[in-house]
Amino acid sequence: MTSMNDADEPRLQEHGTWIGLVLGLWLTGVFAASLFGRVEGRKGHIYEVIMLASLVWPAGYFLLSRCRFVPGGFSPGMIVGLALFGIFCGLSSFVSLAPLESTQYTALTILTVIVVLQFNTNLDAAQYERGMKAYAVLMAALVSGFALYDYVPGRRLGGGKEILNPASFALVTMSVFITAMAIRRAVIRIPILVAMGTVIYLTGARASALAAMFGLAITLFCRRRTAGASGYLLLVVCVAVGAALATYYSEAVVRGTTDFFAIQDRHRGLESGGSGRLETWKVTWNLFLSHPILGVGFRTHEAVLKVASSAHNGYLALLAEIGVIGFSAVLLVTLSGLWKTWRRNQDPSQTFSYSVLLGLACGYFVLAIFERYFINAGNPTSLLFLLGILGPALSQEELAAVEMARGYGDGETEQFVPDSLEDDALEAQPETLGVR
């Protein structure tokens, strides 16, 4: 099996050199701005201004740099789907009980989607990898620092100083956990995985824990063709050791799992209907049935819901907020975008980056079953999900590369570029097809 050295690294176009770093700074900055705004107590309109600036400033970079400013290369179906989503978000605002708030969220979401499309127009696999590396390292430091500041014995992490809530903190940490897989050096990647996993555990956020494990599993599964013999051997050894330890300490494992997922807790366990979520989901569904076309207003279903603070299900919430047409458009865009990410992952030269994006997107699908929003712009995890599903149409070169990769059998994987399991000693970059 061949490995890459410095001479094998792709020669990126000059204008593409900084895009990956800009991506990492953008994602990290959104969370930092959210923290700063919450610490300041959302005084006046300062919080809204800070969040708006943190979300749209990359547009200035694309305007002033030699990158492409106007997004391009996207399929007609995606464009129509996004247009329908925007239209029905706007229409729902007119019938909302909080029309100003709904209009503001609609405008902010549309602006954020445009920035995401700008990134996806200019990024390639190497720059995605660079951006996710920067995000994982910077956010690991920020999350760890906030966790130490917020920690209060006997309380769930995230709620110690009452700046964030545990679920929100875990939601953000989940994406840091998965993007750590974009780091090729095990000496950096493994400590981040352990630290972020610990943070999620201490928050007690079950949805984020499930999403993190599912996203990691999808990422590893997507890399199976590029892992090589030693990669499979390492995986088998890890699974065998883990199974042996779990068996030996089965009583502690069962007790810890039961306690973490609060299975027998009367307030959060199975008997409570998932903290009352089943009843809330039923009410949210009835809310949709009473407003099937225009909904009750984008991001304002809480103003109508009477049984809980939110629907605690992003799919039902969006369905109730913008109606069946807008929701169907979002679902079409999401599934078609996920399929394109999967197709790009089939190209071994892009697997390392797109396996992480695919893992993040799939993890987010799990997360949205229990969290309040599906399409969101206020945190880096939601932004990474948008990056994963709003990719441009596959170029002819990408289609050819995918078809060529399919022509190789499993026994031919040794001529593909190895992934992190075999390249930890090298900080190699994947081959690219040029900046789109």
C-alpha positions in Angstrom: 0.0 0.0 0.0 1.3 3.4 -1.0 1.5 6.4 1.3 1.8 10.1 0.5 4.7 12.4 1.3 5.1 16.1 0.9 5.7 15.8 -2.8 2.3 14.1 -3.2 0.3 16.9 -1.6 -2.0 18.7 -4.0 -1.0 22.1 -5.3 -3.9 24.3 -4.4 -4.8 27.4 -6.3 -3.6 30.5 -4.5 -7.1 31.8 -3.9 -8.1 28.5 -2.2 -5.3 28.4 0.3 -7.1 30.2 3.1 -10.7 29.0 2.6 -10.3 26.0 4.9 -9.0 28.2 7.7 -11.8 30.7 7.2 -14.3 27.8 7.5 -12.8 26.7 10.8 -12.7 30.3 12.2 -16.3 30.9 11.0 -17.7 27.8 12.8 -15.7 28.5 16.0 -16.7 32.1 15.9 -20.4 31.4 15.9 -20.1 29.4 19.1 -17.8 32.0 20.7 -20.2 34.8 19.7 -23.1 32.8 21.2 -21.2 32.4 24.5 -20.3 36.0 24.7 -23.9 37.1 24.0 -25.2 34.8 26.7 -22.7 36.0 29.2 -23.7 39.6 28.5 -27.3 38.5 29.2 -28.6 39.4 25.7 -28.7 43.1 26.6 -30.8 45.1 24.2 -30.0 44.1 20.6 -26.3 43.5 21.2 -26.7 39.7 21.1 -28.6 39.8 17.8 -26.0 42.1 16.2 -23.1 39.9 17.4 -24.8 36.7 16.1 -25.6 38.3 12.7 -22.0 39.5 12.3 -20.6 36.1 13.3 -22.8 34.3 10.7 -22.4 36.6 7.6 -18.8 37.9 7.8 -17.4 35.2 5.5 -19.5 36.9 2.7 -17.1 39.8 3.0 -14.1 37.5 2.6 -15.6 36.0 -0.6 -16.3 39.4 -1.9 -12.8 40.8 -1.3 -10.8 37.7 -2.1 -10.4 36.0 -5.5 -12.9 33.3 -4.6 -16.2 33.1 -6.3 -18.8 35.3 -4.6 -22.0 34.2 -6.4 -22.7 30.5 -5.6 -22.8 28.3 -8.6 -22.8 24.6 -9.7 -25.9 23.6 -7.8 -28.7 21.4 -9.3 -32.0 22.9 -10.4 -33.8 20.7 -7.9 -31.8 22.1 -5.0 -32.4 25.6 -6.1 -36.1 25.1 -6.5 -36.2 23.3 -3.1 -34.4 26.1 -1.3 -36.6 28.7 -3.0 -39.8 26.9 -1.9 -38.4 26.7 1.7 -37.7 30.4 1.7 -41.1 31.3 0.2 -43.0 29.2 2.8 -40.9 30.5 5.6 -41.8 34.0 4.6 -45.5 33.1 4.1 -45.7 31.4 7.4 -44.5 34.6 9.1 -47.7 36.5 8.0 -49.9 34.0 9.9 -47.5 33.7 12.9 -48.4 34.9 16.4 -44.9 36.4 16.5 -44.6 37.7 12.9 -41.5 40.0 13.6 -39.6 37.2 15.3 -40.5 34.7 12.5 -39.5 37.2 9.8 -36.1 37.9 11.5 -35.4 34.2 11.7 -36.4 33.7 8.1 -34.0 36.4 6.9 -31.2 35.2 9.1 -31.6 31.6 7.9 -31.6 32.7 4.2 -28.5 34.7 4.7 -26.8 31.8 6.4 -27.8 29.4 3.6 -26.2 31.8 1.1 -22.9 31.8 3.0 -23.0 28.0 3.2 -23.5 27.9 -0.6 -20.6 30.3 -1.0 -18.4 27.9 1.0 -19.5 24.9 -0.9 -18.9 26.6 -4.2 -15.2 27.3 -3.3 -14.2 24.4 -1.0 -12.6 21.2 -2.2 -11.9 18.0 -0.2 -8.5 19.2 1.0 -9.9 22.5 2.3 -12.8 20.8 4.0 -10.3 18.7 5.8 -8.2 21.7 6.8 -11.3 23.6 8.0 -12.6 20.7 10.1 -9.2 20.2 11.6 -9.0 23.9 12.6 -12.5 23.7 14.0 -11.8 20.5 16.0 -8.7 21.9 17.5 -10.0 25.4 18.3 -13.3 24.2 19.6 -11.8 21.5 21.7 -9.8 24.2 23.5 -12.9 26.4 23.8 -15.3 23.6 24.9 -12.8 22.3 27.4 -12.2 25.8 28.9 -15.9 26.5 29.2 -16.5 23.1 30.7 -13.9 23.8 33.4 -15.4 27.2 34.0 -19.0 25.9 34.2 -18.4 22.7 36.2 -20.3 22.6 39.5 -20.2 19.3 41.4 -23.6 17.6 41.5 -25.0 19.4 38.5 -25.1 18.5 34.8 -22.3 20.1 32.9 -23.6 23.1 30.9 -26.0 24.3 33.6 -23.5 25.1 36.3 -23.3 28.9 35.7 -26.7 28.9 33.8 -25.1 30.3 30.7 -26.0 27.4 28.4 -28.2 24.4 29.1 -26.7 20.9 29.0 -28.5 19.9 25.8 -27.2 22.9 23.9 -23.6 22.4 25.1 -23.7 18.7 24.2 -25.2 19.5 20.8 -22.2 21.7 20.0 -19.7 19.3 21.5 -21.1 16.5 19.4 -19.8 18.1 16.2 -16.3 18.7 17.7 -16.2 15.0 18.6 -16.9 13.9 15.0 -14.8 16.5 13.3 -11.8 15.2 15.3 -11.9 12.4 12.8 -10.6 14.9 10.2 -7.3 15.0 12.2 -4.8 12.5 10.8 -2.4 12.4 13.8 -3.7 10.0 16.4 -1.7 11.8 19.1 -4.0 14.8 18.6 -7.2 13.1 17.4 -7.6 10.6 20.3 -7.2 13.1 23.2 -9.9 15.3 21.5 -12.2 12.3 21.1 -11.7 11.4 24.8 -12.1 14.9 26.1 -15.2 15.7 24.0 -16.8 12.3 24.8 -16.2 13.1 28.5 -17.9 16.5 28.1 -20.9 14.9 26.5 -21.2 12.3 29.2 -21.0 15.0 31.9 -23.8 16.9 30.3 -26.1 13.9 30.6 -27.5 14.7 27.1 -28.7 11.4 25.8 -29.6 12.6 22.3 -26.2 14.1 21.6 -24.5 10.9 23.0 -26.5 8.8 20.6 -25.8 11.2 17.7 -22.0 11.2 18.4 -21.8 7.4 18.5 -23.9 7.0 15.4 -22.0 9.7 13.5 -18.6 8.2 14.4 -19.9 4.7 13.3 -21.0 6.2 9.9 -17.6 7.9 9.5 -15.7 4.7 10.1 -18.0 2.7 7.9 -17.5 5.2 5.0 -13.8 4.8 5.3 -13.9 1.0 5.2 -12.6 0.9 1.5 -9.6 3.0 2.3 -8.7 1.5 5.6 -6.5 -1.2 4.2 -5.5 -4.5 6.0 -3.9 -2.8 9.0 -6.9 -0.5 9.5 -9.2 -3.5 9.6 -6.9 -5.3 12.0 -6.7 -2.3 14.3 -10.5 -2.0 14.2 -10.9 -5.7 15.0 -8.5 -5.5 17.9 -10.3 -2.4 19.3 -13.7 -4.1 19.1 -12.3 -7.3 20.7 -10.7 -5.5 23.5 -13.8 -3.3 24.1 -16.1 -6.4 24.1 -13.8 -8.2 26.5 -13.7 -5.2 28.9 -17.4 -4.7 28.6 -18.0 -8.4 29.4 -15.6 -8.4 32.4 -17.1 -5.2 33.8 -20.7 -6.0 32.6 -22.4 -5.0 35.8 -20.7 -1.6 35.9 -21.4 -1.1 32.2 -25.1 -1.9 32.5 -25.4 0.3 35.6 -23.6 3.2 34.0 -25.6 2.9 30.8 -28.9 2.7 32.7 -28.0 5.7 34.8 -26.8 7.8 31.9 -29.8 7.2 29.7 -32.1 7.4 32.8 -34.0 4.4 31.6 -35.7 3.9 35.0 -35.9 7.5 36.0 -39.6 8.5 36.6 -38.9 12.0 35.2 -36.7 11.2 32.2 -37.1 7.4 31.7 -39.4 5.2 29.7 -42.3 5.5 32.0 -42.2 9.3 31.6 -42.7 9.0 27.8 -39.2 10.4 27.3 -39.6 13.4 29.7 -43.1 13.9 28.2 -41.9 14.0 24.6 -44.5 11.6 23.3 -47.3 13.8 24.5 -45.6 16.9 23.1 -45.0 15.2 19.7 -48.8 14.3 19.6 -49.7 17.9 20.2 -47.2 19.2 17.7 -48.7 16.8 15.1 -52.2 18.1 15.8 -50.8 21.6 15.4 -49.6 20.8 11.9 -53.0 19.2 11.1 -54.7 22.5 12.0 -52.3 24.5 9.8 -51.2 22.1 7.1 -50.3 24.6 4.3 -48.7 27.7 5.8 -47.9 26.5 9.2 -47.8 28.6 12.4 -44.7 30.6 11.6 -41.0 29.6 11.0 -39.2 29.2 14.4 -42.3 30.2 16.4 -44.1 27.0 17.1 -43.3 27.6 20.8 -45.7 30.6 20.8 -48.6 28.2 20.1 -47.5 25.1 21.9 -49.2 24.8 25.3 -47.8 21.6 26.8 -44.0 22.2 26.7 -41.3 24.8 25.9 -40.8 23.3 22.4 -41.7 20.3 20.3 -38.4 18.5 21.1 -38.5 17.1 17.6 -37.0 19.1 14.8 -39.0 17.4 12.0 -42.4 17.8 13.6 -41.5 21.4 14.6 -40.6 22.4 11.1 -43.6 20.6 9.7 -45.9 22.5 12.0 -44.1 25.8 11.4 -44.0 26.0 7.6 -46.5 23.4 6.4 -46.3 20.3 4.3 -45.1 22.0 1.0 -42.2 23.8 2.6 -41.3 20.8 4.7 -41.3 18.5 1.7 -39.0 20.9 -0.1 -36.6 20.8 2.8 -36.8 17.0 2.9 -36.1 16.7 -0.8 -33.0 19.1 -0.6 -31.7 17.2 2.5 -32.0 13.7 1.0 -30.6 14.7 -2.4 -27.7 16.6 -0.8 -26.9 13.6 1.5 -26.9 11.4 -1.6 -24.4 13.7 -3.3 -22.2 13.7 -0.2 -22.3 9.9 -0.2 -21.3 9.8 -3.9 -18.4 12.0 -3.3 -17.4 9.8 -0.5 -17.1 6.9 -3.0 -14.1 8.6 -4.6 -11.1 7.5 -2.4 -9.4 10.8 -3.0 -12.3 12.5 -1.2 -13.3 9.9 1.3 -11.3 11.3 4.2 -13.1 14.6 4.2 -16.6 13.6 3.0 -16.8 10.6 5.4 -16.7 13.2 8.3 -19.3 15.4 6.7 -21.5 12.3 6.1 -21.0 11.2 9.7 -22.0 14.7 10.9 -25.1 14.8 8.8 -26.3 11.3 9.8 -25.6 12.1 13.5 -27.6 15.3 13.1 -30.5 13.3 11.7 -30.5 11.4 15.0 -30.2 14.6 17.0 -33.1 16.2 15.3 -35.4 13.5 16.6 -35.1 14.9 20.1 -34.0 18.5 19.7 -36.2 21.5 18.9 -35.0 22.5 15.4 -34.0 20.8 12.2 -32.9 23.7 10.1 -31.0 26.1 12.3 -28.3 28.7 12.0 -27.4 29.5 15.6 -24.7 26.9 16.3 -21.8 25.3 14.4 -23.3 21.8 14.5 -26.3 23.0 12.5 -24.0 24.9 10.1 -21.9 21.7 9.5 -25.1 19.9 8.7 -26.0 22.5 6.2 -22.5 22.2 4.7 -23.0 18.5 4.4 -26.4 18.6 2.6 -26.0 21.7 0.4 -23.2 20.6 -1.8 -23.0 21.4 -5.5 -23.9 18.9 -8.2 -21.2 16.4 -9.0 -18.9 17.5 -11.8 -18.0 15.2 -14.7 -14.6 14.6 -13.2 -16.1 13.6 -9.9 -18.6 11.3 -11.6 -15.7 9.7 -13.5 -13.7 9.3 -10.4 -16.6 7.6 -8.6 -17.2 5.2 -11.5 -13.5 4.4 -11.6 -13.5 3.7 -7.9 -16.5 1.4 -8.3 -14.6 -0.6 -10.9 -12.0 -1.7 -8.3 -12.8 -4.7 -6.1 -12.2 -4.8 -2.4 -8.9 -6.5 -3.1 -7.7 -3.5 -5.0 -7.9 -1.0 -2.1 -4.2 -1.1 -1.5 -3.7 1.4 -4.3 -6.0 3.9 -2.8 -4.7 6.7 -0.5 -4.9 5.3 3.1 -6.9 7.1 5.7 -5.9 8.2 9.2 -5.5 4.7 10.6 -2.4 4.2 8.5 -1.3 7.8 7.9 -0.9 9.0 11.5 2.8 9.4 11.0 2.2 11.8 8.0 0.2 14.9 7.8 -0.7 14.2 4.2 -3.5 15.9 2.3 -6.0 14.0 0.0 -5.8 14.3 -3.7 -8.3 16.9 -5.0 -10.0 17.7 -8.3 -9.4 21.5 -7.9 -11.3 24.2 -6.2 -14.9 24.3 -7.3 
